[in-house]
Amino acid sequence: MKILVTGGAGFIGSHLAEKLMEADYSIVVVDNFDSFYSENKKILNILESFKLTGEFENINKINEKEKKLNHLKNIISDKKYKLYIENICNMKNMEKIFMEERPDMVINLAALAGVRPSIQNPLKYQEVNIQGFLNILELCHKFNIDKLIQASSSSVYGNCKDDIYSEEARVDRPISPYAATKKAGEEMGYVYSHLYKINMIQLRFFTVYGERMRPDLAIHKFIENINMGNEISLFGDGNTSRDYTYIGDIVNGIIASIKYLEVNKNVFEIINLGSSREIKLIDMVRTIEKELNKNAKIKFVEKQAGDVEKTYADISKAKKLLKYEVKTDFKQGIKNMVEWYLKRKEVNI
Ligand SMILES: NC(=O)c1ccc[n+]([C@@H]2O[C@H](COP(=O)([O-])OP(=O)(O)OC[C@H]3O[C@@H](n4cnc5c(N)ncnc54)[C@H](O)[C@@H]3O)[C@@H](O)[C@H]2O)c1
């Protein structure tokens, strides 16, 4: 089975690609190494997954982005893994890739992923997250690809009043452009699934953390700043909470979704992938302090527009359909992430 993974150089995508290679799938990664955060971090994501981190020093000596990425492609050349540096919004070039590769399944993780920056740049989010996904849907239709997994997000729940967020809840009150693009993706996905019989799972990820975590996200920033002795800003009074989900559990959930699509027909499912536990912001900071053995210098600041009060996943559907299990507790996940962070700090610029 050949799987095309968009966004495969990113946080979740690079872990997924690594696991899929281990499981002997053929994979095609499409990623434009978007400038949302440094291309070096994404190059390192891929090198780490090939256990070739030592090559980074040489790659980093090359100044031009294109040459750098071509050098990366040469290093990781493997018959089970192919990397295309391409933008999912470029329909003409994407069509060439689909024509050349003829994947059996597509997993669309490419997106602009930050909540707050989407308020500053809604048009760009619309372009990548909605137009880009529509291109993927069109190409699945055109090339008769009948299996698709799309990354949705817990942000579609907005400030949902329910105690626990179930897929049955009404979710038509997103509070950021990012959340609205993910909701639009769920609906456009349904249209294509209905019209063209594309078997589809839309996974609502709940705040994913762990090794290779995006640098713009709170846990990553806090680990970095507490380690360096810098002040950290906590938005609100520290009592907002998130259902943090360890990267290993998320990847297992995606792989279970692949297996589900391999054996089931007429599928359109929206499924929460979370941990079903609420962790308060202040408790997250205390866990990091303990792991780094350093005290945080905390400044409490006003809550930001677009941020939800809490997220809390009902994961009974994932358990039932995918046999999904949460295997990593929060403390262990933070321990793994801190160990990774300290190692990567040695090689990263
Ligand atoms: N990390 C989380 O907590 C979380 C939570 C909910 C949903 N998600 C969703 O999961 C997916 C992966 O998120 P992530 O945290 O790994 O983010 P990430 O930014 O690390 O990965 C996204 C990847 O997509 C690539 N990309 C962006 N625009 C592209 C384009 N136009 N063409 C090709 N590639 C492009 C980026 O270069 C990057 O490598 C996203 O769709 C995101 O919205 C993530």
The ligand as an SDF file (V2000), in Angstrom:
LIG
                    3D

 44 48  0  0  0  0  0  0  0  0999 V2000
   -0.1940   19.8260   16.7860 N   0  0  0  0  0  0  0  0  0  0  0  0
   -1.4160   19.8980   17.2580 C   0  0  0  0  0  0  0  0  0  0  0  0
   -1.6380   20.0300   18.4690 O   0  0  0  0  0  0  0  0  0  0  0  0
   -2.5970   19.8230   16.3360 C   0  0  0  0  0  0  0  0  0  0  0  0
   -3.8900   19.8510   16.8930 C   0  0  0  0  0  0  0  0  0  0  0  0
   -4.9890   19.7870   16.0400 C   0  0  0  0  0  0  0  0  0  0  0  0
   -4.8210   19.6630   14.6850 C   0  0  0  0  0  0  0  0  0  0  0  0
   -3.5580   19.6450   14.1580 N   0  0  0  0  0  0  0  0  0  0  0  0
   -3.4260   19.5240   12.7050 C   0  0  0  0  0  0  0  0  0  0  0  0
   -2.5090   18.4680   12.4170 O   0  0  0  0  0  0  0  0  0  0  0  0
   -1.7810   18.7800   11.2250 C   0  0  0  0  0  0  0  0  0  0  0  0
   -0.2930   18.6840   11.5010 C   0  0  0  0  0  0  0  0  0  0  0  0
    0.0350   19.6390   12.4960 O   0  0  0  0  0  0  0  0  0  0  0  0
    1.5040   19.7920   13.1110 P   0  0  0  0  0  0  0  0  0  0  0  0
    1.3450   20.2100   14.5090 O   0  0  0  0  0  0  0  0  0  0  0  0
    2.2990   18.6160   12.7490 O   0  0  0  0  0  0  0  0  0  0  0  0
    1.9930   21.0820   12.3000 O   0  0  0  0  0  0  0  0  0  0  0  0
    3.3620   21.3740   11.5380 P   0  0  0  0  0  0  0  0  0  0  0  0
    3.3180   22.8270   11.1890 O   0  0  0  0  0  0  0  0  0  0  0  0
    4.5200   20.8790   12.3150 O   0  0  0  0  0  0  0  0  0  0  0  0
    3.2120   20.4880   10.2330 O   0  0  0  0  0  0  0  0  0  0  0  0
    2.5160   20.9380    9.0970 C   0  0  0  0  0  0  0  0  0  0  0  0
    3.4090   20.7030    7.8900 C   0  0  0  0  0  0  0  0  0  0  0  0
    2.6950   21.1260    6.7370 O   0  0  0  0  0  0  0  0  0  0  0  0
    3.5870   21.7930    5.8810 C   0  0  0  0  0  0  0  0  0  0  0  0
    2.8130   22.7270    5.0540 N   0  0  0  0  0  0  0  0  0  0  0  0
    2.2090   23.8730    5.4380 C   0  0  0  0  0  0  0  0  0  0  0  0
    1.6250   24.4570    4.3860 N   0  0  0  0  0  0  0  0  0  0  0  0
    1.8490   23.6500    3.3230 C   0  0  0  0  0  0  0  0  0  0  0  0
    1.5070   23.7120    1.9620 C   0  0  0  0  0  0  0  0  0  0  0  0
    0.7960   24.7480    1.4720 N   0  0  0  0  0  0  0  0  0  0  0  0
    1.9040   22.7230    1.1390 N   0  0  0  0  0  0  0  0  0  0  0  0
    2.6440   21.6640    1.6060 C   0  0  0  0  0  0  0  0  0  0  0  0
    3.0110   21.5570    2.8980 N   0  0  0  0  0  0  0  0  0  0  0  0
    2.6200   22.5370    3.7480 C   0  0  0  0  0  0  0  0  0  0  0  0
    4.5580   22.5150    6.7930 C   0  0  0  0  0  0  0  0  0  0  0  0
    5.7910   22.8150    6.1400 O   0  0  0  0  0  0  0  0  0  0  0  0
    4.7230   21.5030    7.9240 C   0  0  0  0  0  0  0  0  0  0  0  0
    5.8260   20.6720    7.7100 O   0  0  0  0  0  0  0  0  0  0  0  0
   -2.2650   20.1450   10.7840 C   0  0  0  0  0  0  0  0  0  0  0  0
   -3.2730   19.9780    9.8240 O   0  0  0  0  0  0  0  0  0  0  0  0
   -2.8490   20.7480   12.0380 C   0  0  0  0  0  0  0  0  0  0  0  0
   -3.8290   21.7210   11.7590 O   0  0  0  0  0  0  0  0  0  0  0  0
   -2.4520   19.7150   14.9480 C   0  0  0  0  0  0  0  0  0  0  0  0
  1  2  1  0
  2  3  2  0
  2  4  1  0
  4  5  1  0
  4 44  2  0
  5  6  2  0
  6  7  1  0
  7  8  2  0
  8  9  1  0
  8 44  1  0
  9 10  1  0
  9 42  1  0
 10 11  1  0
 11 12  1  0
 11 40  1  0
 12 13  1  0
 13 14  1  0
 14 15  2  0
 14 16  1  0
 14 17  1  0
 17 18  1  0
 18 19  2  0
 18 20  1  0
 18 21  1  0
 21 22  1  0
 22 23  1  0
 23 24  1  0
 23 38  1  0
 24 25  1  0
 25 26  1  0
 25 36  1  0
 26 27  1  0
 26 35  1  0
 27 28  2  0
 28 29  1  0
 29 30  1  0
 29 35  2  0
 30 31  1  0
 30 32  2  0
 32 33  1  0
 33 34  2  0
 34 35  1  0
 36 37  1  0
 36 38  1  0
 38 39  1  0
 40 41  1  0
 40 42  1  0
 42 43  1  0
M  CHG  2   8   1  16  -1
M  END
$$$$
